[in-house]
């Protein structure tokens, strides 16, 4: 079940509630339509709530810190480059 099912139930319930004018002595079509509309809204909200919950979990950033068991040795800075030589004359 998902968003499409919820919309389908709402549409079917609206058709039965507002468009069909049949008189069936053992079935109230307006009540059945309202039940379908309510069920469709419930399915729609449940699906949206479920996907909202998944989006929150998917955005969680996991940072793993890896520390060495011994300190690293410091490297001395590189020596200064030699000064440029004078151009020949």
Rosetta constraint file for C-alpha pairs under 8 A:
AtomPair CA 1 CA 5 HARMONIC 5.66 0.50
AtomPair CA 1 CA 6 HARMONIC 7.59 0.50
AtomPair CA 1 CA 43 HARMONIC 7.37 0.50
AtomPair CA 1 CA 47 HARMONIC 7.89 0.50
AtomPair CA 2 CA 6 HARMONIC 6.33 0.50
AtomPair CA 2 CA 43 HARMONIC 6.88 0.50
AtomPair CA 2 CA 44 HARMONIC 6.78 0.50
AtomPair CA 2 CA 47 HARMONIC 5.70 0.50
AtomPair CA 3 CA 7 HARMONIC 6.25 0.50
AtomPair CA 3 CA 43 HARMONIC 7.40 0.50
AtomPair CA 3 CA 44 HARMONIC 5.44 0.50
AtomPair CA 3 CA 47 HARMONIC 6.45 0.50
AtomPair CA 3 CA 48 HARMONIC 7.74 0.50
AtomPair CA 4 CA 8 HARMONIC 6.07 0.50
AtomPair CA 5 CA 9 HARMONIC 6.17 0.50
AtomPair CA 5 CA 40 HARMONIC 7.20 0.50
AtomPair CA 5 CA 43 HARMONIC 7.49 0.50
AtomPair CA 5 CA 44 HARMONIC 7.87 0.50
AtomPair CA 6 CA 10 HARMONIC 6.25 0.50
AtomPair CA 6 CA 39 HARMONIC 7.51 0.50
AtomPair CA 6 CA 40 HARMONIC 4.10 0.50
AtomPair CA 6 CA 41 HARMONIC 6.23 0.50
AtomPair CA 6 CA 42 HARMONIC 7.59 0.50
AtomPair CA 6 CA 43 HARMONIC 5.17 0.50
AtomPair CA 6 CA 44 HARMONIC 4.86 0.50
AtomPair CA 7 CA 11 HARMONIC 6.12 0.50
AtomPair CA 7 CA 40 HARMONIC 6.26 0.50
AtomPair CA 7 CA 41 HARMONIC 7.88 0.50
AtomPair CA 7 CA 44 HARMONIC 7.25 0.50
AtomPair CA 8 CA 12 HARMONIC 6.06 0.50
AtomPair CA 8 CA 40 HARMONIC 7.28 0.50
AtomPair CA 9 CA 13 HARMONIC 5.96 0.50
AtomPair CA 9 CA 36 HARMONIC 5.57 0.50
AtomPair CA 9 CA 37 HARMONIC 6.07 0.50
AtomPair CA 9 CA 39 HARMONIC 6.97 0.50
AtomPair CA 9 CA 40 HARMONIC 4.70 0.50
AtomPair CA 10 CA 14 HARMONIC 6.09 0.50
AtomPair CA 10 CA 36 HARMONIC 6.23 0.50
AtomPair CA 10 CA 37 HARMONIC 4.31 0.50
AtomPair CA 10 CA 38 HARMONIC 7.46 0.50
AtomPair CA 10 CA 39 HARMONIC 7.66 0.50
AtomPair CA 10 CA 40 HARMONIC 4.93 0.50
AtomPair CA 10 CA 41 HARMONIC 6.85 0.50
AtomPair CA 11 CA 15 HARMONIC 6.23 0.50
AtomPair CA 11 CA 37 HARMONIC 7.42 0.50
AtomPair CA 12 CA 16 HARMONIC 6.29 0.50
AtomPair CA 12 CA 33 HARMONIC 7.15 0.50
AtomPair CA 12 CA 36 HARMONIC 7.08 0.50
AtomPair CA 12 CA 37 HARMONIC 7.63 0.50
AtomPair CA 13 CA 17 HARMONIC 5.97 0.50
AtomPair CA 13 CA 32 HARMONIC 7.12 0.50
AtomPair CA 13 CA 33 HARMONIC 3.81 0.50
AtomPair CA 13 CA 34 HARMONIC 5.95 0.50
AtomPair CA 13 CA 35 HARMONIC 7.20 0.50
AtomPair CA 13 CA 36 HARMONIC 4.72 0.50
AtomPair CA 13 CA 37 HARMONIC 4.87 0.50
AtomPair CA 14 CA 18 HARMONIC 5.78 0.50
AtomPair CA 14 CA 19 HARMONIC 7.44 0.50
AtomPair CA 14 CA 33 HARMONIC 6.07 0.50
AtomPair CA 14 CA 34 HARMONIC 7.47 0.50
AtomPair CA 14 CA 37 HARMONIC 6.67 0.50
AtomPair CA 15 CA 19 HARMONIC 5.00 0.50
AtomPair CA 15 CA 20 HARMONIC 6.48 0.50
AtomPair CA 15 CA 33 HARMONIC 7.29 0.50
AtomPair CA 16 CA 20 HARMONIC 5.31 0.50
AtomPair CA 16 CA 29 HARMONIC 5.95 0.50
AtomPair CA 16 CA 30 HARMONIC 6.20 0.50
AtomPair CA 16 CA 32 HARMONIC 7.32 0.50
AtomPair CA 16 CA 33 HARMONIC 4.88 0.50
AtomPair CA 17 CA 29 HARMONIC 6.46 0.50
AtomPair CA 17 CA 30 HARMONIC 4.34 0.50
AtomPair CA 17 CA 31 HARMONIC 7.31 0.50
AtomPair CA 17 CA 32 HARMONIC 7.56 0.50
AtomPair CA 17 CA 33 HARMONIC 4.67 0.50
AtomPair CA 17 CA 34 HARMONIC 6.51 0.50
AtomPair CA 18 CA 30 HARMONIC 7.50 0.50
AtomPair CA 20 CA 29 HARMONIC 7.82 0.50
AtomPair CA 22 CA 29 HARMONIC 7.81 0.50
AtomPair CA 23 CA 28 HARMONIC 7.84 0.50
AtomPair CA 24 CA 28 HARMONIC 6.84 0.50
AtomPair CA 24 CA 29 HARMONIC 7.78 0.50
AtomPair CA 28 CA 32 HARMONIC 6.42 0.50
AtomPair CA 29 CA 33 HARMONIC 6.00 0.50
AtomPair CA 30 CA 34 HARMONIC 6.28 0.50
AtomPair CA 31 CA 35 HARMONIC 6.21 0.50
AtomPair CA 32 CA 36 HARMONIC 6.24 0.50
AtomPair CA 33 CA 37 HARMONIC 6.19 0.50
AtomPair CA 34 CA 38 HARMONIC 6.12 0.50
AtomPair CA 35 CA 39 HARMONIC 6.10 0.50
AtomPair CA 36 CA 40 HARMONIC 6.01 0.50
AtomPair CA 37 CA 41 HARMONIC 6.23 0.50
AtomPair CA 38 CA 42 HARMONIC 6.19 0.50
AtomPair CA 39 CA 43 HARMONIC 6.15 0.50
AtomPair CA 40 CA 44 HARMONIC 6.05 0.50
AtomPair CA 41 CA 45 HARMONIC 6.12 0.50
AtomPair CA 42 CA 46 HARMONIC 6.00 0.50
AtomPair CA 43 CA 47 HARMONIC 6.05 0.50
AtomPair CA 44 CA 48 HARMONIC 6.21 0.50
AtomPair CA 45 CA 49 HARMONIC 5.98 0.50
AtomPair CA 46 CA 50 HARMONIC 6.10 0.50
AtomPair CA 47 CA 51 HARMONIC 6.25 0.50
AtomPair CA 48 CA 52 HARMONIC 6.03 0.50
AtomPair CA 49 CA 53 HARMONIC 6.19 0.50
AtomPair CA 50 CA 54 HARMONIC 6.41 0.50
AtomPair CA 51 CA 55 HARMONIC 6.18 0.50
AtomPair CA 52 CA 56 HARMONIC 6.46 0.50
AtomPair CA 53 CA 57 HARMONIC 6.55 0.50
AtomPair CA 54 CA 58 HARMONIC 6.08 0.50
AtomPair CA 55 CA 59 HARMONIC 6.33 0.50
AtomPair CA 56 CA 60 HARMONIC 6.89 0.50
